[in-house]
Amino acid sequence: MSGDLAMLLRRAGFGPTAAELAAAERVGYSATVERLMAPVGPDRGAARAPIPVLGPDAFDDLPNPTVEERTRAEALRIEHSDAIIRWWLDRLTVADHQANEKLLFFWHGHWATSMRKVGSPQFMLAQHMKIRSSPSFRTMARKLVSDPALVYWLDGQLNTRSAPNENLARELLELFTLGIGNYTEQDVKAAGRALTGWKTDLSHPENAIFFPADHDSGRKTILGTTAHFDAYSLVDHLTDQPACARFIAERLWFRYVSSTEPIAASTLRKMVAAYPVGMRMLRVLFEDEEFRSARHRVVKQPVEWLVGALRQLRIRPADFSKQTLHQVVSGLSGLGQVPFAPLSVGGWPSGAAWLTSAAAQARLGFADLLAGLTQIDRLNPEELANLLAVETWTNRTYLVLQRAKNPRQLLTLGLASPEYLVN
């Protein structure tokens, strides 16, 4: 039972503390799923991490900046970028409703949009809040189809009736709603026409601006249906497709259960029945025997690994100095995963992609940085296992841990161990 519970808490959230695991063991698996999926009351932990107020974008009202103005604006954008990364890492660490935060992080990777191209931290934070406030996938897709960050990221602002650009349409069908094989090239072209007319403006981070003169208002045939599709009716049409429900279920399985083994047909049917509410789909997944039998198949992504360690070591990003924050972000960058900056529109990799020799070296150095932020005078391998919610060490790892010269080295080795990395 404790093994199932530890896996559940690690997969559903960002790594349980010893106290959280003990509490779960007292109430059992079913009650723990209920607590995760339907937490009672407000998230008091998350309330300790208030959303940053950024003000306007640094380049707003600077159509032709001088060299000095551009330098100042770029510096302010970096400051704002640091602020939202610090805030999100802190919220992930202190939030009590861990399953909500983990699902939101999943959606961030699903609708992968990077600040590195978008540029505006205000755009990125506004997109984040749209995802956070969406009760279902359909609602989320409707909000994001005209989201300035996503529109700019996929060149939607260049898509007009006289100069079509299909980037956003293609990814909307392939990566966000239907998946490869469930649409044709003609569907992509027609969807591109439906998405014409949207422009981004730094003064309006909440929503892109629609220009009717640039929109193709003609009839389009998409997935066998002919209508005067626009962005919103297109999204409604796509999210109503049976293929969309299957695709989202498969993506949840891929990230929460296994990136190498396909979802079982019975599990897929039950998850599809719970669509479009992501948390309901997760409940079905966590209650399914296929999930409980899929141990040691998930490699923690770098952000999952970091936040789990921060939670267990009681370290808050809100307390980081500017130098430490930059070291942490640099560490995440070295591992290949920085919040608000997915590597591509396909999001981040999964599974063994995080287990390269280069990643192992980078993680060891990162683990030492985290260990240096803690104050632990005495520690042995058994106490370390309890601290990190690791069920047991293999004989090989245990021998390595026994050779540690001090608590910092012991903690560093534990954080970099296979037992801590693979769930």
CORZI-V757082 format. One record per backbone hydrogen bond with DSSP energy under -0.5 kcal/mol. NH is the residue of the N-H (numbers start at 1). CO is the residue of the C=O. If there is no record, write none. Layout:
NH;CO + NH;CO
This chain:
5;1 + 6;2 + 7;3 + 8;4 + 9;5 + 10;6 + 11;7 + 12;8 + 13;9 + 15;9 + 21;17 + 22;18 + 23;19 + 24;20 + 25;21 + 26;22 + 27;23 + 28;24 + 32;28 + 33;29 + 34;30 + 35;31 + 36;32 + 37;33 + 38;34 + 44;42 + 47;43 + 48;44 + 48;45 + 49;46 + 54;52 + 57;202 + 60;57 + 62;59 + 65;62 + 70;66 + 71;67 + 72;68 + 73;69 + 74;70 + 75;71 + 76;72 + 77;73 + 78;74 + 79;75 + 80;76 + 81;77 + 82;78 + 83;79 + 84;80 + 85;81 + 86;82 + 87;83 + 88;84 + 89;85 + 90;86 + 91;87 + 92;88 + 93;89 + 94;90 + 95;91 + 98;96 + 101;97 + 102;98 + 103;99 + 104;100 + 105;101 + 106;102 + 107;103 + 108;104 + 109;105 + 110;106 + 111;107 + 112;109 + 112;110 + 115;340 + 117;114 + 118;114 + 119;115 + 120;118 + 121;119 + 124;120 + 125;121 + 126;122 + 127;123 + 128;124 + 129;125 + 130;126 + 131;127 + 132;128 + 133;129 + 134;131 + 135;133 + 137;276 + 140;136 + 141;137 + 142;138 + 143;139 + 144;140 + 145;141 + 146;143 + 147;144 + 151;147 + 152;148 + 153;149 + 154;150 + 155;152 + 156;151 + 157;151 + 158;155 + 159;156 + 160;158 + 160;163 + 161;214 + 168;154 + 170;166 + 171;167 + 172;168 + 173;169 + 174;170 + 175;171 + 176;171 + 177;172 + 178;173 + 179;173 + 182;179 + 188;184 + 189;185 + 190;186 + 191;187 + 192;188 + 193;189 + 194;190 + 195;191 + 196;193 + 197;159 + 198;195 + 199;209 + 204;201 + 208;146 + 209;199 + 211;197 + 212;210 + 214;211 + 215;212 + 216;193 + 217;215 + 220;227 + 222;220 + 222;225 + 225;222 + 227;220 + 227;225 + 229;227 + 234;230 + 235;231 + 236;232 + 237;233 + 238;234 + 239;235 + 240;236 + 241;238 + 244;241 + 245;241 + 246;242 + 247;243 + 248;244 + 249;245 + 250;246 + 251;247 + 252;248 + 253;249 + 254;250 + 255;251 + 256;252 + 257;253 + 258;253 + 259;297 + 268;264 + 269;265 + 270;266 + 271;267 + 272;268 + 273;269 + 274;270 + 274;271 + 275;271 + 275;272 + 277;274 + 278;276 + 281;277 + 282;278 + 283;279 + 284;280 + 285;281 + 286;282 + 287;283 + 288;284 + 288;285 + 291;288 + 292;288 + 293;289 + 294;291 + 295;293 + 296;423 + 297;294 + 299;297 + 300;298 + 300;421 + 305;301 + 306;302 + 307;303 + 308;304 + 309;305 + 310;306 + 311;307 + 312;308 + 313;309 + 314;310 + 314;311 + 315;310 + 319;316 + 320;317 + 325;321 + 326;322 + 327;323 + 328;324 + 329;325 + 330;326 + 331;327 + 332;328 + 333;329 + 334;330 + 335;331 + 336;332 + 337;332 + 338;341 + 341;338 + 347;344 + 353;350 + 354;351 + 355;352 + 360;356 + 361;357 + 362;358 + 363;359 + 364;360 + 365;361 + 366;362 + 367;363 + 368;364 + 369;365 + 370;366 + 371;367 + 372;368 + 373;369 + 373;370 + 374;371 + 376;374 + 384;380 + 385;381 + 386;382 + 387;383 + 388;384 + 389;386 + 390;385 + 398;394 + 399;395 + 400;396 + 401;397 + 402;398 + 403;399 + 403;400 + 404;401 + 410;406 + 411;407 + 412;408 + 413;409 + 414;410 + 415;411 + 416;412 + 417;414 + 420;417 + 421;417 + 422;418 + 423;298
